Amino acid sequence: MFEPEEFYGNIEYKLYIGSQKNDRIFSQFLFRMREGNGKAIYIIGITDKGKLHIRDIKLIYKSIKNFLNIVENYAHYKIKLFTYNSYVYSIITLYNYDIVKKIEFIT
């Protein structure tokens, strides 16, 4: 349904976001925000190859909650839920155009 995930760019695919690996998720978030000049798009419920995989909406809700616990203080966001056949996925669009300046200052 989707093209495979690209290494560069502001789009990140996540099959599921658990409550572990917060530092890694945050680092990826900053990378995607920098790549998108302050805008990142996360698609949750999809493999890196672009295949839908999740059928349980509760897993998507848990992933969204876990993700927002990590990044909610660093960007504004919009969440959309979708179904396709028996699959469910979410697209989260994040914005913070000032974060790029802060990231460049840190690095």
TIMAR-279063 format. One record per atom (N, C-alpha, C): atom name; residue number from 0; x, y, z. Coordinates in steps of 0.2 Angstrom, whole numbers, plus 5000, padded with zeros to 4 digits. Example, Ala and Ser with C-alpha at 12.3 -4.5 7.8 and 13.67 -1.06 7.14 Angstrom:
<pts>
+----+-----+------+------+------+
:  a :   k :    X :    Y :    Z :
+----+-----+------+------+------+
:  N :   0 : 5066 : 4972 : 5039 :
: CA :   0 : 5062 : 4978 : 5039 :
:  C :   0 : 5066 : 4984 : 5039 :
:  N :   1 : 5064 : 4989 : 5035 :
: CA :   1 : 5068 : 4995 : 5036 :
:  C :   1 : 5064 : 5000 : 5039 :
+----+-----+------+------+------+
</pts>
This chain:
<pts>
+----+-----+------+------+------+
:  a :   k :    X :    Y :    Z :
+----+-----+------+------+------+
:  N :   0 : 5004 : 4994 : 5000 :
: CA :   0 : 5000 : 5000 : 5000 :
:  C :   0 : 5004 : 5006 : 5000 :
:  N :   1 : 5010 : 5006 : 5004 :
: CA :   1 : 5014 : 5012 : 5004 :
:  C :   1 : 5021 : 5010 : 5001 :
:  N :   2 : 5025 : 5015 : 4999 :
: CA :   2 : 5032 : 5013 : 4996 :
:  C :   2 : 5036 : 5011 : 5003 :
:  N :   3 : 5042 : 5008 : 5002 :
: CA :   3 : 5046 : 5006 : 5007 :
:  C :   3 : 5049 : 5013 : 5010 :
:  N :   4 : 5050 : 5013 : 5017 :
: CA :   4 : 5053 : 5019 : 5020 :
:  C :   4 : 5059 : 5020 : 5018 :
:  N :   5 : 5060 : 5027 : 5017 :
: CA :   5 : 5067 : 5030 : 5015 :
:  C :   5 : 5071 : 5032 : 5021 :
:  N :   6 : 5078 : 5031 : 5020 :
: CA :   6 : 5082 : 5032 : 5026 :
:  C :   6 : 5082 : 5040 : 5027 :
:  N :   7 : 5082 : 5044 : 5022 :
: CA :   7 : 5082 : 5051 : 5023 :
:  C :   7 : 5075 : 5054 : 5022 :
:  N :   8 : 5073 : 5060 : 5024 :
: CA :   8 : 5067 : 5062 : 5023 :
:  C :   8 : 5063 : 5063 : 5030 :
:  N :   9 : 5057 : 5066 : 5030 :
: CA :   9 : 5054 : 5068 : 5036 :
:  C :   9 : 5048 : 5062 : 5038 :
:  N :  10 : 5048 : 5057 : 5034 :
: CA :  10 : 5043 : 5052 : 5035 :
:  C :  10 : 5046 : 5046 : 5039 :
:  N :  11 : 5043 : 5044 : 5044 :
: CA :  11 : 5045 : 5038 : 5048 :
:  C :  11 : 5040 : 5033 : 5049 :
:  N :  12 : 5041 : 5026 : 5047 :
: CA :  12 : 5036 : 5021 : 5048 :
:  C :  12 : 5038 : 5018 : 5055 :
:  N :  13 : 5032 : 5016 : 5058 :
: CA :  13 : 5033 : 5012 : 5064 :
:  C :  13 : 5028 : 5007 : 5065 :
:  N :  14 : 5030 : 5001 : 5066 :
: CA :  14 : 5025 : 4995 : 5066 :
:  C :  14 : 5021 : 4996 : 5073 :
:  N :  15 : 5025 : 4998 : 5078 :
: CA :  15 : 5022 : 4998 : 5085 :
:  C :  15 : 5027 : 5002 : 5089 :
:  N :  16 : 5025 : 5007 : 5093 :
: CA :  16 : 5029 : 5010 : 5098 :
:  C :  16 : 5028 : 5008 : 5105 :
:  N :  17 : 5032 : 5005 : 5108 :
: CA :  17 : 5031 : 5002 : 5115 :
:  C :  17 : 5034 : 5008 : 5120 :
:  N :  18 : 5034 : 5006 : 5126 :
: CA :  18 : 5036 : 5011 : 5131 :
:  C :  18 : 5043 : 5010 : 5132 :
:  N :  19 : 5047 : 5006 : 5129 :
: CA :  19 : 5054 : 5006 : 5129 :
:  C :  19 : 5057 : 5010 : 5124 :
:  N :  20 : 5064 : 5010 : 5124 :
: CA :  20 : 5068 : 5014 : 5119 :
:  C :  20 : 5066 : 5021 : 5118 :
:  N :  21 : 5064 : 5025 : 5123 :
: CA :  21 : 5062 : 5031 : 5122 :
:  C :  21 : 5068 : 5036 : 5119 :
:  N :  22 : 5074 : 5035 : 5121 :
: CA :  22 : 5079 : 5039 : 5118 :
:  C :  22 : 5080 : 5038 : 5111 :
:  N :  23 : 5079 : 5032 : 5109 :
: CA :  23 : 5080 : 5030 : 5101 :
:  C :  23 : 5074 : 5033 : 5098 :
:  N :  24 : 5068 : 5033 : 5100 :
: CA :  24 : 5062 : 5036 : 5097 :
:  C :  24 : 5063 : 5043 : 5097 :
:  N :  25 : 5065 : 5046 : 5102 :
: CA :  25 : 5066 : 5054 : 5102 :
:  C :  25 : 5072 : 5056 : 5097 :
:  N :  26 : 5077 : 5052 : 5097 :
: CA :  26 : 5083 : 5054 : 5092 :
:  C :  26 : 5080 : 5053 : 5085 :
:  N :  27 : 5076 : 5048 : 5083 :
: CA :  27 : 5073 : 5047 : 5077 :
:  C :  27 : 5068 : 5053 : 5075 :
:  N :  28 : 5065 : 5055 : 5080 :
: CA :  28 : 5060 : 5061 : 5080 :
:  C :  28 : 5064 : 5067 : 5078 :
:  N :  29 : 5069 : 5069 : 5081 :
: CA :  29 : 5073 : 5075 : 5080 :
:  C :  29 : 5076 : 5074 : 5073 :
:  N :  30 : 5079 : 5068 : 5071 :
: CA :  30 : 5081 : 5067 : 5064 :
:  C :  30 : 5076 : 5069 : 5059 :
:  N :  31 : 5070 : 5066 : 5060 :
: CA :  31 : 5065 : 5067 : 5055 :
:  C :  31 : 5062 : 5075 : 5055 :
:  N :  32 : 5062 : 5078 : 5061 :
: CA :  32 : 5060 : 5085 : 5061 :
:  C :  32 : 5066 : 5089 : 5057 :
:  N :  33 : 5072 : 5087 : 5058 :
: CA :  33 : 5077 : 5091 : 5054 :
:  C :  33 : 5077 : 5090 : 5047 :
:  N :  34 : 5075 : 5084 : 5045 :
: CA :  34 : 5075 : 5082 : 5038 :
:  C :  34 : 5069 : 5086 : 5035 :
:  N :  35 : 5064 : 5087 : 5039 :
: CA :  35 : 5058 : 5090 : 5036 :
:  C :  35 : 5057 : 5098 : 5038 :
:  N :  36 : 5063 : 5101 : 5040 :
: CA :  36 : 5063 : 5108 : 5042 :
:  C :  36 : 5058 : 5110 : 5047 :
:  N :  37 : 5056 : 5105 : 5052 :
: CA :  37 : 5052 : 5107 : 5057 :
:  C :  37 : 5045 : 5103 : 5056 :
:  N :  38 : 5045 : 5099 : 5051 :
: CA :  38 : 5039 : 5095 : 5050 :
:  C :  38 : 5040 : 5087 : 5049 :
:  N :  39 : 5037 : 5083 : 5053 :
: CA :  39 : 5038 : 5076 : 5052 :
:  C :  39 : 5032 : 5072 : 5052 :
:  N :  40 : 5032 : 5067 : 5049 :
: CA :  40 : 5026 : 5062 : 5048 :
:  C :  40 : 5027 : 5055 : 5050 :
:  N :  41 : 5024 : 5053 : 5055 :
: CA :  41 : 5024 : 5046 : 5057 :
:  C :  41 : 5018 : 5042 : 5055 :
:  N :  42 : 5020 : 5036 : 5052 :
: CA :  42 : 5014 : 5032 : 5051 :
:  C :  42 : 5015 : 5026 : 5055 :
:  N :  43 : 5010 : 5024 : 5059 :
: CA :  43 : 5011 : 5019 : 5064 :
:  C :  43 : 5006 : 5013 : 5062 :
:  N :  44 : 5009 : 5007 : 5062 :
: CA :  44 : 5005 : 5001 : 5060 :
:  C :  44 : 5007 : 4999 : 5054 :
:  N :  45 : 5013 : 5001 : 5052 :
: CA :  45 : 5016 : 4999 : 5045 :
:  C :  45 : 5023 : 4997 : 5046 :
:  N :  46 : 5025 : 4992 : 5042 :
: CA :  46 : 5032 : 4989 : 5042 :
:  C :  46 : 5036 : 4994 : 5038 :
:  N :  47 : 5043 : 4993 : 5039 :
: CA :  47 : 5048 : 4998 : 5035 :
:  C :  47 : 5047 : 4996 : 5027 :
:  N :  48 : 5044 : 4991 : 5026 :
: CA :  48 : 5043 : 4989 : 5018 :
:  C :  48 : 5037 : 4992 : 5016 :
:  N :  49 : 5033 : 4995 : 5020 :
: CA :  49 : 5027 : 4999 : 5018 :
:  C :  49 : 5020 : 4994 : 5018 :
:  N :  50 : 5021 : 4989 : 5022 :
: CA :  50 : 5015 : 4984 : 5022 :
:  C :  50 : 5011 : 4986 : 5029 :
:  N :  51 : 5005 : 4986 : 5028 :
: CA :  51 : 5000 : 4986 : 5034 :
:  C :  51 : 5001 : 4980 : 5038 :
:  N :  52 : 5000 : 4980 : 5044 :
: CA :  52 : 5001 : 4974 : 5048 :
:  C :  52 : 4997 : 4974 : 5054 :
:  N :  53 : 4994 : 4979 : 5057 :
: CA :  53 : 4990 : 4979 : 5063 :
:  C :  53 : 4983 : 4979 : 5062 :
:  N :  54 : 4980 : 4974 : 5065 :
: CA :  54 : 4972 : 4974 : 5065 :
:  C :  54 : 4969 : 4976 : 5071 :
:  N :  55 : 4972 : 4977 : 5077 :
: CA :  55 : 4969 : 4978 : 5083 :
:  C :  55 : 4970 : 4986 : 5084 :
:  N :  56 : 4965 : 4989 : 5085 :
: CA :  56 : 4965 : 4997 : 5086 :
:  C :  56 : 4968 : 4998 : 5092 :
:  N :  57 : 4968 : 4994 : 5097 :
: CA :  57 : 4970 : 4995 : 5104 :
:  C :  57 : 4978 : 4996 : 5103 :
:  N :  58 : 4981 : 4992 : 5099 :
: CA :  58 : 4988 : 4993 : 5098 :
:  C :  58 : 4990 : 4999 : 5095 :
:  N :  59 : 4986 : 5002 : 5091 :
: CA :  59 : 4988 : 5008 : 5088 :
:  C :  59 : 4987 : 5014 : 5093 :
:  N :  60 : 4981 : 5013 : 5097 :
: CA :  60 : 4980 : 5018 : 5102 :
:  C :  60 : 4986 : 5018 : 5107 :
:  N :  61 : 4989 : 5012 : 5109 :
: CA :  61 : 4994 : 5012 : 5114 :
:  C :  61 : 5001 : 5015 : 5111 :
:  N :  62 : 5002 : 5013 : 5104 :
: CA :  62 : 5007 : 5016 : 5101 :
:  C :  62 : 5007 : 5024 : 5101 :
:  N :  63 : 5001 : 5027 : 5099 :
: CA :  63 : 5000 : 5034 : 5099 :
:  C :  63 : 5002 : 5037 : 5106 :
:  N :  64 : 4999 : 5034 : 5111 :
: CA :  64 : 5000 : 5036 : 5118 :
:  C :  64 : 5007 : 5036 : 5120 :
:  N :  65 : 5011 : 5030 : 5118 :
: CA :  65 : 5018 : 5030 : 5120 :
:  C :  65 : 5022 : 5035 : 5116 :
:  N :  66 : 5020 : 5036 : 5110 :
: CA :  66 : 5024 : 5041 : 5106 :
:  C :  66 : 5023 : 5048 : 5108 :
:  N :  67 : 5017 : 5050 : 5110 :
: CA :  67 : 5016 : 5057 : 5112 :
:  C :  67 : 5019 : 5058 : 5119 :
:  N :  68 : 5019 : 5053 : 5123 :
: CA :  68 : 5023 : 5054 : 5130 :
:  C :  68 : 5030 : 5056 : 5128 :
:  N :  69 : 5033 : 5054 : 5123 :
: CA :  69 : 5040 : 5055 : 5121 :
:  C :  69 : 5041 : 5062 : 5118 :
:  N :  70 : 5036 : 5064 : 5114 :
: CA :  70 : 5037 : 5070 : 5109 :
:  C :  70 : 5032 : 5076 : 5111 :
:  N :  71 : 5027 : 5075 : 5115 :
: CA :  71 : 5022 : 5080 : 5115 :
:  C :  71 : 5024 : 5087 : 5117 :
:  N :  72 : 5029 : 5087 : 5121 :
: CA :  72 : 5032 : 5094 : 5123 :
:  C :  72 : 5036 : 5097 : 5118 :
:  N :  73 : 5037 : 5094 : 5112 :
: CA :  73 : 5042 : 5097 : 5107 :
:  C :  73 : 5039 : 5098 : 5100 :
:  N :  74 : 5032 : 5097 : 5100 :
: CA :  74 : 5029 : 5098 : 5093 :
:  C :  74 : 5022 : 5099 : 5094 :
:  N :  75 : 5019 : 5102 : 5090 :
: CA :  75 : 5011 : 5102 : 5089 :
:  C :  75 : 5010 : 5096 : 5084 :
:  N :  76 : 5004 : 5093 : 5085 :
: CA :  76 : 5003 : 5087 : 5081 :
:  C :  76 : 4996 : 5086 : 5079 :
:  N :  77 : 4994 : 5083 : 5074 :
: CA :  77 : 4988 : 5081 : 5071 :
:  C :  77 : 4988 : 5073 : 5071 :
:  N :  78 : 4983 : 5070 : 5073 :
: CA :  78 : 4982 : 5063 : 5073 :
:  C :  78 : 4976 : 5061 : 5068 :
:  N :  79 : 4977 : 5056 : 5064 :
: CA :  79 : 4972 : 5053 : 5060 :
:  C :  79 : 4972 : 5046 : 5060 :
:  N :  80 : 4967 : 5043 : 5061 :
: CA :  80 : 4966 : 5035 : 5061 :
:  C :  80 : 4963 : 5033 : 5054 :
:  N :  81 : 4965 : 5028 : 5052 :
: CA :  81 : 4963 : 5025 : 5045 :
:  C :  81 : 4962 : 5017 : 5046 :
:  N :  82 : 4957 : 5015 : 5042 :
: CA :  82 : 4956 : 5008 : 5041 :
:  C :  82 : 4957 : 5006 : 5034 :
:  N :  83 : 4960 : 5000 : 5032 :
: CA :  83 : 4960 : 4998 : 5025 :
:  C :  83 : 4959 : 4990 : 5026 :
:  N :  84 : 4954 : 4988 : 5023 :
: CA :  84 : 4952 : 4981 : 5024 :
:  C :  84 : 4951 : 4980 : 5031 :
:  N :  85 : 4955 : 4975 : 5034 :
: CA :  85 : 4954 : 4974 : 5041 :
:  C :  85 : 4960 : 4977 : 5045 :
:  N :  86 : 4964 : 4981 : 5042 :
: CA :  86 : 4970 : 4984 : 5045 :
:  C :  86 : 4968 : 4991 : 5048 :
:  N :  87 : 4972 : 4993 : 5053 :
: CA :  87 : 4971 : 5000 : 5055 :
:  C :  87 : 4978 : 5003 : 5056 :
:  N :  88 : 4978 : 5009 : 5054 :
: CA :  88 : 4985 : 5013 : 5055 :
:  C :  88 : 4983 : 5020 : 5057 :
:  N :  89 : 4988 : 5024 : 5059 :
: CA :  89 : 4988 : 5031 : 5061 :
:  C :  89 : 4993 : 5035 : 5057 :
:  N :  90 : 4991 : 5041 : 5055 :
: CA :  90 : 4996 : 5045 : 5053 :
:  C :  90 : 4996 : 5051 : 5058 :
:  N :  91 : 5002 : 5053 : 5060 :
: CA :  91 : 5003 : 5058 : 5065 :
:  C :  91 : 5008 : 5063 : 5061 :
:  N :  92 : 5005 : 5069 : 5061 :
: CA :  92 : 5009 : 5075 : 5058 :
:  C :  92 : 5011 : 5079 : 5063 :
:  N :  93 : 5018 : 5081 : 5064 :
: CA :  93 : 5021 : 5085 : 5069 :
:  C :  93 : 5024 : 5091 : 5066 :
:  N :  94 : 5023 : 5097 : 5070 :
: CA :  94 : 5026 : 5103 : 5068 :
:  C :  94 : 5029 : 5107 : 5073 :
:  N :  95 : 5035 : 5109 : 5072 :
: CA :  95 : 5038 : 5114 : 5076 :
:  C :  95 : 5044 : 5117 : 5072 :
:  N :  96 : 5043 : 5123 : 5069 :
: CA :  96 : 5048 : 5126 : 5065 :
:  C :  96 : 5054 : 5129 : 5069 :
:  N :  97 : 5053 : 5130 : 5075 :
: CA :  97 : 5058 : 5132 : 5079 :
:  C :  97 : 5063 : 5127 : 5081 :
:  N :  98 : 5061 : 5121 : 5081 :
: CA :  98 : 5065 : 5115 : 5084 :
:  C :  98 : 5071 : 5114 : 5079 :
:  N :  99 : 5071 : 5116 : 5073 :
: CA :  99 : 5077 : 5115 : 5069 :
:  C :  99 : 5082 : 5120 : 5071 :
:  N : 100 : 5081 : 5126 : 5073 :
: CA : 100 : 5086 : 5130 : 5076 :
:  C : 100 : 5089 : 5127 : 5082 :
:  N : 101 : 5085 : 5125 : 5086 :
: CA : 101 : 5087 : 5122 : 5093 :
:  C : 101 : 5091 : 5116 : 5091 :
:  N : 102 : 5090 : 5111 : 5087 :
: CA : 102 : 5094 : 5106 : 5085 :
:  C : 102 : 5100 : 5108 : 5082 :
:  N : 103 : 5100 : 5113 : 5078 :
: CA : 103 : 5107 : 5115 : 5075 :
:  C : 103 : 5111 : 5118 : 5081 :
:  N : 104 : 5108 : 5121 : 5085 :
: CA : 104 : 5112 : 5124 : 5091 :
:  C : 104 : 5115 : 5118 : 5095 :
:  N : 105 : 5112 : 5113 : 5096 :
: CA : 105 : 5114 : 5107 : 5100 :
:  C : 105 : 5120 : 5104 : 5097 :
:  N : 106 : 5119 : 5103 : 5090 :
: CA : 106 : 5124 : 5099 : 5087 :
:  C : 106 : 5129 : 5103 : 5084 :
+----+-----+------+------+------+
</pts>
